[in-house]
């Protein structure tokens, strides 16, 4: 089971900075998904910024989501932080 997202920051160019409960900060590139079905709405920058943590992954208001496994396995380590 992958670590769970506890905080998310939307960044430029459809990246997400993800803070995981194992203390890792990772960068996830959502752009490869933006041409697919319900994810097309994420191309709108103001909508993309509405992302929130959701059950260990992330979700947007219209229920587009990425689970913790996808986010952890397809992201790159940026740094570490002191997880509570």
C-alpha positions, 0 to 999 in steps of 0.5 A: 500500500502506497503512502497517502497524500495529506496536503497538495499544492497545484503548480504551473504546467499541470504539476501537483506538489504532494505531501505524503504521510511518510514525509516525502514531498513528490511532484506529479505531472498530470498533463499526460491525462488531460486529453482523456475523458473527464480529465479534460476539464483540468486544462482550465488553470483556475479549475486545476487549482481547486484540487484537494486531498481526498481519501489518500489521493486527490480530487477536484469538485467534479470528482476527477481524482487520482488515487494514492498508488498512481500519485506515488508511483508516477511522481518524482521525489522532490524533498522530505518534510517532517510528517506529524 
